[in-house]
Amino acid sequence: TERALQVMETCQAGAPEGVKGRAEKLLNIFQSDLFQALLIQEFYEVTVCENQATSRPQTP
């Protein structure tokens, strides 16, 4: 996410005024604690679900 934010900030610098405002709002969302927490939760759920699915014995 850090790399994506850096790219967005770079692109925002040369963007027209209307785009800058929208990009800034999007950047604020991506940088928010809530968004970061949701990313962590999603990663955790995907990781746990995948591990549980692969570690369960197959029943006929």
PDB file of N, CA, C and O in Angstrom:
ATOM      1  N   THR A   1       0.827  -1.206   0.000  1.00  0.00           N
ATOM      2  CA  THR A   1       0.000   0.000   0.000  1.00  0.00           C
ATOM      3  C   THR A   1       0.864   1.260   0.000  1.00  0.00           C
ATOM      4  O   THR A   1       0.499   2.281  -0.583  1.00  0.00           O
ATOM      5  N   GLU A   2       2.012   1.168   0.662  1.00  0.00           N
ATOM      6  CA  GLU A   2       2.891   2.330   0.707  1.00  0.00           C
ATOM      7  C   GLU A   2       3.350   2.727  -0.693  1.00  0.00           C
ATOM      8  O   GLU A   2       3.379   3.910  -1.033  1.00  0.00           O
ATOM      9  N   ARG A   3       3.704   1.740  -1.493  1.00  0.00           N
ATOM     10  CA  ARG A   3       4.167   2.027  -2.861  1.00  0.00           C
ATOM     11  C   ARG A   3       3.028   2.645  -3.684  1.00  0.00           C
ATOM     12  O   ARG A   3       3.255   3.591  -4.439  1.00  0.00           O
ATOM     13  N   ALA A   4       1.834   2.126  -3.545  1.00  0.00           N
ATOM     14  CA  ALA A   4       0.687   2.677  -4.278  1.00  0.00           C
ATOM     15  C   ALA A   4       0.437   4.128  -3.867  1.00  0.00           C
ATOM     16  O   ALA A   4       0.127   4.968  -4.711  1.00  0.00           O
ATOM     17  N   LEU A   5       0.570   4.418  -2.592  1.00  0.00           N
ATOM     18  CA  LEU A   5       0.380   5.790  -2.116  1.00  0.00           C
ATOM     19  C   LEU A   5       1.439   6.717  -2.699  1.00  0.00           C
ATOM     20  O   LEU A   5       1.134   7.846  -3.084  1.00  0.00           O
ATOM     21  N   GLN A   6       2.674   6.247  -2.766  1.00  0.00           N
ATOM     22  CA  GLN A   6       3.746   7.065  -3.330  1.00  0.00           C
ATOM     23  C   GLN A   6       3.470   7.378  -4.799  1.00  0.00           C
ATOM     24  O   GLN A   6       3.656   8.512  -5.241  1.00  0.00           O
ATOM     25  N   VAL A   7       3.034   6.386  -5.543  1.00  0.00           N
ATOM     26  CA  VAL A   7       2.729   6.588  -6.961  1.00  0.00           C
ATOM     27  C   VAL A   7       1.576   7.566  -7.122  1.00  0.00           C
ATOM     28  O   VAL A   7       1.622   8.448  -7.980  1.00  0.00           O
ATOM     29  N   MET A   8       0.538   7.414  -6.298  1.00  0.00           N
ATOM     30  CA  MET A   8      -0.607   8.324  -6.380  1.00  0.00           C
ATOM     31  C   MET A   8      -0.204   9.752  -6.053  1.00  0.00           C
ATOM     32  O   MET A   8      -0.650  10.694  -6.708  1.00  0.00           O
ATOM     33  N   GLU A   9       0.641   9.914  -5.037  1.00  0.00           N
ATOM     34  CA  GLU A   9       1.087  11.257  -4.669  1.00  0.00           C
ATOM     35  C   GLU A   9       1.891  11.892  -5.802  1.00  0.00           C
ATOM     36  O   GLU A   9       1.764  13.089  -6.064  1.00  0.00           O
ATOM     37  N   THR A  10       2.713  11.093  -6.468  1.00  0.00           N
ATOM     38  CA  THR A  10       3.497  11.589  -7.595  1.00  0.00           C
ATOM     39  C   THR A  10       2.592  11.991  -8.750  1.00  0.00           C
ATOM     40  O   THR A  10       2.781  13.047  -9.353  1.00  0.00           O
ATOM     41  N   CYS A  11       1.625  11.163  -9.054  1.00  0.00           N
ATOM     42  CA  CYS A  11       0.685  11.468 -10.144  1.00  0.00           C
ATOM     43  C   CYS A  11      -0.167  12.684  -9.817  1.00  0.00           C
ATOM     44  O   CYS A  11      -0.500  13.471 -10.703  1.00  0.00           O
ATOM     45  N   GLN A  12      -0.514  12.836  -8.563  1.00  0.00           N
ATOM     46  CA  GLN A  12      -1.363  13.941  -8.146  1.00  0.00           C
ATOM     47  C   GLN A  12      -0.644  15.280  -8.361  1.00  0.00           C
ATOM     48  O   GLN A  12      -1.289  16.286  -8.657  1.00  0.00           O
ATOM     49  N   ALA A  13       0.656  15.297  -8.215  1.00  0.00           N
ATOM     50  CA  ALA A  13       1.418  16.541  -8.322  1.00  0.00           C
ATOM     51  C   ALA A  13       1.252  17.194  -9.691  1.00  0.00           C
ATOM     52  O   ALA A  13       1.191  18.420  -9.779  1.00  0.00           O
ATOM     53  N   GLY A  14       1.179  16.397 -10.766  1.00  0.00           N
ATOM     54  CA  GLY A  14       1.063  16.969 -12.097  1.00  0.00           C
ATOM     55  C   GLY A  14      -0.340  16.946 -12.661  1.00  0.00           C
ATOM     56  O   GLY A  14      -0.532  17.222 -13.846  1.00  0.00           O
ATOM     57  N   ALA A  15      -1.305  16.631 -11.860  1.00  0.00           N
ATOM     58  CA  ALA A  15      -2.684  16.488 -12.336  1.00  0.00           C
ATOM     59  C   ALA A  15      -3.398  17.841 -12.383  1.00  0.00           C
ATOM     60  O   ALA A  15      -3.024  18.770 -11.668  1.00  0.00           O
ATOM     61  N   PRO A  16      -4.432  17.945 -13.231  1.00  0.00           N
ATOM     62  CA  PRO A  16      -5.251  19.163 -13.252  1.00  0.00           C
ATOM     63  C   PRO A  16      -5.968  19.357 -11.901  1.00  0.00           C
ATOM     64  O   PRO A  16      -6.108  18.411 -11.125  1.00  0.00           O
ATOM     65  N   GLU A  17      -6.412  20.571 -11.638  1.00  0.00           N
ATOM     66  CA  GLU A  17      -7.029  20.910 -10.342  1.00  0.00           C
ATOM     67  C   GLU A  17      -8.168  19.991  -9.946  1.00  0.00           C
ATOM     68  O   GLU A  17      -8.208  19.545  -8.800  1.00  0.00           O
ATOM     69  N   GLY A  18      -9.093  19.688 -10.842  1.00  0.00           N
ATOM     70  CA  GLY A  18     -10.237  18.838 -10.505  1.00  0.00           C
ATOM     71  C   GLY A  18      -9.813  17.442 -10.093  1.00  0.00           C
ATOM     72  O   GLY A  18     -10.401  16.832  -9.200  1.00  0.00           O
ATOM     73  N   VAL A  19      -8.794  16.954 -10.752  1.00  0.00           N
ATOM     74  CA  VAL A  19      -8.293  15.613 -10.438  1.00  0.00           C
ATOM     75  C   VAL A  19      -7.543  15.630  -9.113  1.00  0.00           C
ATOM     76  O   VAL A  19      -7.609  14.666  -8.349  1.00  0.00           O
ATOM     77  N   LYS A  20      -6.831  16.715  -8.837  1.00  0.00           N
ATOM     78  CA  LYS A  20      -6.068  16.816  -7.589  1.00  0.00           C
ATOM     79  C   LYS A  20      -6.975  16.676  -6.366  1.00  0.00           C
ATOM     80  O   LYS A  20      -6.627  15.990  -5.406  1.00  0.00           O
ATOM     81  N   GLY A  21      -8.122  17.321  -6.405  1.00  0.00           N
ATOM     82  CA  GLY A  21      -9.050  17.257  -5.273  1.00  0.00           C
ATOM     83  C   GLY A  21      -9.560  15.856  -5.033  1.00  0.00           C
ATOM     84  O   GLY A  21      -9.625  15.394  -3.894  1.00  0.00           O
ATOM     85  N   ARG A  22      -9.924  15.175  -6.117  1.00  0.00           N
ATOM     86  CA  ARG A  22     -10.414  13.790  -5.980  1.00  0.00           C
ATOM     87  C   ARG A  22      -9.294  12.859  -5.542  1.00  0.00           C
ATOM     88  O   ARG A  22      -9.509  11.960  -4.728  1.00  0.00           O
ATOM     89  N   ALA A  23      -8.109  13.072  -6.078  1.00  0.00           N
ATOM     90  CA  ALA A  23      -6.967  12.229  -5.704  1.00  0.00           C
ATOM     91  C   ALA A  23      -6.623  12.436  -4.232  1.00  0.00           C
ATOM     92  O   ALA A  23      -6.271  11.485  -3.535  1.00  0.00           O
ATOM     93  N   GLU A  24      -6.722  13.659  -3.767  1.00  0.00           N
ATOM     94  CA  GLU A  24      -6.424  13.942  -2.363  1.00  0.00           C
ATOM     95  C   GLU A  24      -7.412  13.230  -1.440  1.00  0.00           C
ATOM     96  O   GLU A  24      -7.018  12.682  -0.410  1.00  0.00           O
ATOM     97  N   LYS A  25      -8.689  13.238  -1.806  1.00  0.00           N
ATOM     98  CA  LYS A  25      -9.689  12.527  -1.009  1.00  0.00           C
ATOM     99  C   LYS A  25      -9.385  11.035  -0.966  1.00  0.00           C
ATOM    100  O   LYS A  25      -9.481  10.403   0.086  1.00  0.00           O
ATOM    101  N   LEU A  26      -9.019  10.480  -2.112  1.00  0.00           N
ATOM    102  CA  LEU A  26      -8.683   9.062  -2.183  1.00  0.00           C
ATOM    103  C   LEU A  26      -7.446   8.752  -1.360  1.00  0.00           C
ATOM    104  O   LEU A  26      -7.410   7.745  -0.652  1.00  0.00           O
ATOM    105  N   LEU A  27      -6.440   9.596  -1.442  1.00  0.00           N
ATOM    106  CA  LEU A  27      -5.235   9.414  -0.639  1.00  0.00           C
ATOM    107  C   LEU A  27      -5.559   9.447   0.855  1.00  0.00           C
ATOM    108  O   LEU A  27      -5.027   8.649   1.626  1.00  0.00           O
ATOM    109  N   ASN A  28      -6.430  10.368   1.258  1.00  0.00           N
ATOM    110  CA  ASN A  28      -6.820  10.460   2.671  1.00  0.00           C
ATOM    111  C   ASN A  28      -7.487   9.166   3.136  1.00  0.00           C
ATOM    112  O   ASN A  28      -7.264   8.714   4.259  1.00  0.00           O
ATOM    113  N   ILE A  29      -8.300   8.577   2.269  1.00  0.00           N
ATOM    114  CA  ILE A  29      -8.954   7.314   2.617  1.00  0.00           C
ATOM    115  C   ILE A  29      -7.919   6.214   2.765  1.00  0.00           C
ATOM    116  O   ILE A  29      -7.925   5.472   3.747  1.00  0.00           O
ATOM    117  N   PHE A  30      -7.021   6.110   1.777  1.00  0.00           N
ATOM    118  CA  PHE A  30      -5.999   5.060   1.816  1.00  0.00           C
ATOM    119  C   PHE A  30      -5.077   5.197   3.018  1.00  0.00           C
ATOM    120  O   PHE A  30      -4.580   4.195   3.532  1.00  0.00           O
ATOM    121  N   GLN A  31      -4.845   6.412   3.470  1.00  0.00           N
ATOM    122  CA  GLN A  31      -3.947   6.645   4.586  1.00  0.00           C
ATOM    123  C   GLN A  31      -4.649   6.553   5.943  1.00  0.00           C
ATOM    124  O   GLN A  31      -3.999   6.641   6.985  1.00  0.00           O
ATOM    125  N   SER A  32      -5.952   6.380   5.932  1.00  0.00           N
ATOM    126  CA  SER A  32      -6.690   6.355   7.192  1.00  0.00           C
ATOM    127  C   SER A  32      -6.433   5.061   7.966  1.00  0.00           C
ATOM    128  O   SER A  32      -6.145   4.014   7.386  1.00  0.00           O
ATOM    129  N   ASP A  33      -6.546   5.164   9.275  1.00  0.00           N
ATOM    130  CA  ASP A  33      -6.363   3.996  10.135  1.00  0.00           C
ATOM    131  C   ASP A  33      -7.419   2.927   9.842  1.00  0.00           C
ATOM    132  O   ASP A  33      -7.126   1.732   9.898  1.00  0.00           O
ATOM    133  N   LEU A  34      -8.637   3.351   9.534  1.00  0.00           N
ATOM    134  CA  LEU A  34      -9.703   2.396   9.241  1.00  0.00           C
ATOM    135  C   LEU A  34      -9.366   1.572   8.004  1.00  0.00           C
ATOM    136  O   LEU A  34      -9.521   0.351   8.017  1.00  0.00           O
ATOM    137  N   PHE A  35      -8.912   2.216   6.945  1.00  0.00           N
ATOM    138  CA  PHE A  35      -8.572   1.501   5.717  1.00  0.00           C
ATOM    139  C   PHE A  35      -7.428   0.524   5.975  1.00  0.00           C
ATOM    140  O   PHE A  35      -7.466  -0.616   5.513  1.00  0.00           O
ATOM    141  N   GLN A  36      -6.421   0.965   6.706  1.00  0.00           N
ATOM    142  CA  GLN A  36      -5.293   0.085   7.020  1.00  0.00           C
ATOM    143  C   GLN A  36      -5.762  -1.115   7.840  1.00  0.00           C
ATOM    144  O   GLN A  36      -5.311  -2.237   7.611  1.00  0.00           O
ATOM    145  N   ALA A  37      -6.655  -0.887   8.786  1.00  0.00           N
ATOM    146  CA  ALA A  37      -7.184  -1.978   9.600  1.00  0.00           C
ATOM    147  C   ALA A  37      -7.982  -2.965   8.749  1.00  0.00           C
ATOM    148  O   ALA A  37      -7.899  -4.175   8.959  1.00  0.00           O
ATOM    149  N   LEU A  38      -8.750  -2.453   7.794  1.00  0.00           N
ATOM    150  CA  LEU A  38      -9.519  -3.333   6.909  1.00  0.00           C
ATOM    151  C   LEU A  38      -8.601  -4.175   6.025  1.00  0.00           C
ATOM    152  O   LEU A  38      -8.898  -5.340   5.762  1.00  0.00           O
ATOM    153  N   LEU A  39      -7.497  -3.604   5.568  1.00  0.00           N
ATOM    154  CA  LEU A  39      -6.520  -4.370   4.793  1.00  0.00           C
ATOM    155  C   LEU A  39      -5.923  -5.498   5.622  1.00  0.00           C
ATOM    156  O   LEU A  39      -5.780  -6.626   5.150  1.00  0.00           O
ATOM    157  N   ILE A  40      -5.583  -5.182   6.846  1.00  0.00           N
ATOM    158  CA  ILE A  40      -5.007  -6.191   7.738  1.00  0.00           C
ATOM    159  C   ILE A  40      -6.022  -7.286   8.011  1.00  0.00           C
ATOM    160  O   ILE A  40      -5.680  -8.469   7.994  1.00  0.00           O
ATOM    161  N   GLN A  41      -7.262  -6.908   8.262  1.00  0.00           N
ATOM    162  CA  GLN A  41      -8.311  -7.892   8.523  1.00  0.00           C
ATOM    163  C   GLN A  41      -8.505  -8.797   7.316  1.00  0.00           C
ATOM    164  O   GLN A  41      -8.605 -10.015   7.464  1.00  0.00           O
ATOM    165  N   GLU A  42      -8.558  -8.214   6.127  1.00  0.00           N
ATOM    166  CA  GLU A  42      -8.744  -9.002   4.904  1.00  0.00           C
ATOM    167  C   GLU A  42      -7.588  -9.981   4.711  1.00  0.00           C
ATOM    168  O   GLU A  42      -7.807 -11.144   4.375  1.00  0.00           O
ATOM    169  N   PHE A  43      -6.369  -9.514   4.920  1.00  0.00           N
ATOM    170  CA  PHE A  43      -5.198 -10.378   4.787  1.00  0.00           C
ATOM    171  C   PHE A  43      -5.276 -11.530   5.789  1.00  0.00           C
ATOM    172  O   PHE A  43      -5.014 -12.681   5.443  1.00  0.00           O
ATOM    173  N   TYR A  44      -5.636 -11.213   7.025  1.00  0.00           N
ATOM    174  CA  TYR A  44      -5.757 -12.227   8.069  1.00  0.00           C
ATOM    175  C   TYR A  44      -6.816 -13.262   7.705  1.00  0.00           C
ATOM    176  O   TYR A  44      -6.571 -14.463   7.815  1.00  0.00           O
ATOM    177  N   GLU A  45      -7.982 -12.808   7.274  1.00  0.00           N
ATOM    178  CA  GLU A  45      -9.068 -13.734   6.939  1.00  0.00           C
ATOM    179  C   GLU A  45      -8.683 -14.643   5.774  1.00  0.00           C
ATOM    180  O   GLU A  45      -8.935 -15.847   5.821  1.00  0.00           O
ATOM    181  N   VAL A  46      -8.085 -14.087   4.746  1.00  0.00           N
ATOM    182  CA  VAL A  46      -7.677 -14.889   3.590  1.00  0.00           C
ATOM    183  C   VAL A  46      -6.619 -15.903   4.007  1.00  0.00           C
ATOM    184  O   VAL A  46      -6.679 -17.067   3.612  1.00  0.00           O
ATOM    185  N   THR A  47      -5.658 -15.464   4.801  1.00  0.00           N
ATOM    186  CA  THR A  47      -4.589 -16.355   5.242  1.00  0.00           C
ATOM    187  C   THR A  47      -5.132 -17.467   6.120  1.00  0.00           C
ATOM    188  O   THR A  47      -4.771 -18.628   5.928  1.00  0.00           O
ATOM    189  N   VAL A  48      -5.980 -17.146   7.070  1.00  0.00           N
ATOM    190  CA  VAL A  48      -6.532 -18.146   7.979  1.00  0.00           C
ATOM    191  C   VAL A  48      -7.431 -19.115   7.218  1.00  0.00           C
ATOM    192  O   VAL A  48      -7.336 -20.327   7.414  1.00  0.00           O
ATOM    193  N   CYS A  49      -8.285 -18.607   6.368  1.00  0.00           N
ATOM    194  CA  CYS A  49      -9.196 -19.476   5.604  1.00  0.00           C
ATOM    195  C   CYS A  49      -8.425 -20.419   4.696  1.00  0.00           C
ATOM    196  O   CYS A  49      -8.776 -21.595   4.590  1.00  0.00           O
ATOM    197  N   GLU A  50      -7.388 -19.930   4.043  1.00  0.00           N
ATOM    198  CA  GLU A  50      -6.584 -20.788   3.177  1.00  0.00           C
ATOM    199  C   GLU A  50      -5.871 -21.868   3.991  1.00  0.00           C
ATOM    200  O   GLU A  50      -5.814 -23.027   3.580  1.00  0.00           O
ATOM    201  N   ASN A  51      -5.336 -21.485   5.132  1.00  0.00           N
ATOM    202  CA  ASN A  51      -4.624 -22.456   5.969  1.00  0.00           C
ATOM    203  C   ASN A  51      -5.575 -23.508   6.531  1.00  0.00           C
ATOM    204  O   ASN A  51      -5.216 -24.681   6.622  1.00  0.00           O
ATOM    205  N   GLN A  52      -6.781 -23.100   6.909  1.00  0.00           N
ATOM    206  CA  GLN A  52      -7.747 -24.054   7.432  1.00  0.00           C
ATOM    207  C   GLN A  52      -8.218 -25.005   6.348  1.00  0.00           C
ATOM    208  O   GLN A  52      -8.414 -26.193   6.605  1.00  0.00           O
ATOM    209  N   ALA A  53      -8.400 -24.498   5.148  1.00  0.00           N
ATOM    210  CA  ALA A  53      -8.870 -25.332   4.038  1.00  0.00           C
ATOM    211  C   ALA A  53      -7.820 -26.358   3.639  1.00  0.00           C
ATOM    212  O   ALA A  53      -8.166 -27.483   3.279  1.00  0.00           O
ATOM    213  N   THR A  54      -6.548 -25.992   3.695  1.00  0.00           N
ATOM    214  CA  THR A  54      -5.492 -26.921   3.289  1.00  0.00           C
ATOM    215  C   THR A  54      -5.101 -27.872   4.404  1.00  0.00           C
ATOM    216  O   THR A  54      -4.543 -28.933   4.126  1.00  0.00           O
ATOM    217  N   SER A  55      -5.373 -27.531   5.658  1.00  0.00           N
ATOM    218  CA  SER A  55      -4.970 -28.400   6.755  1.00  0.00           C
ATOM    219  C   SER A  55      -6.063 -29.375   7.183  1.00  0.00           C
ATOM    220  O   SER A  55      -5.796 -30.300   7.951  1.00  0.00           O
ATOM    221  N   ARG A  56      -7.281 -29.182   6.700  1.00  0.00           N
ATOM    222  CA  ARG A  56      -8.378 -30.104   7.044  1.00  0.00           C
ATOM    223  C   ARG A  56      -8.262 -31.383   6.218  1.00  0.00           C
ATOM    224  O   ARG A  56      -7.978 -31.325   5.022  1.00  0.00           O
ATOM    225  N   PRO A  57      -8.480 -32.536   6.850  1.00  0.00           N
ATOM    226  CA  PRO A  57      -8.483 -33.760   6.090  1.00  0.00           C
ATOM    227  C   PRO A  57      -9.724 -33.848   5.196  1.00  0.00           C
ATOM    228  O   PRO A  57     -10.811 -33.421   5.586  1.00  0.00           O
ATOM    229  N   GLN A  58      -9.554 -34.385   4.040  1.00  0.00           N
ATOM    230  CA  GLN A  58     -10.667 -34.531   3.093  1.00  0.00           C
ATOM    231  C   GLN A  58     -11.574 -35.658   3.555  1.00  0.00           C
ATOM    232  O   GLN A  58     -11.103 -36.755   3.854  1.00  0.00           O
ATOM    233  N   THR A  59     -12.880 -35.390   3.614  1.00  0.00           N
ATOM    234  CA  THR A  59     -13.851 -36.446   3.971  1.00  0.00           C
ATOM    235  C   THR A  59     -14.529 -36.930   2.716  1.00  0.00           C
ATOM    236  O   THR A  59     -14.948 -36.127   1.882  1.00  0.00           O
ATOM    237  N   PRO A  60     -14.642 -38.246   2.572  1.00  0.00           N
ATOM    238  CA  PRO A  60     -15.254 -38.798   1.341  1.00  0.00           C
ATOM    239  C   PRO A  60     -16.723 -38.559   1.253  1.00  0.00           C
ATOM    240  O   PRO A  60     -17.358 -38.966   0.280  1.00  0.00           O
TER     241      PRO A  60
END
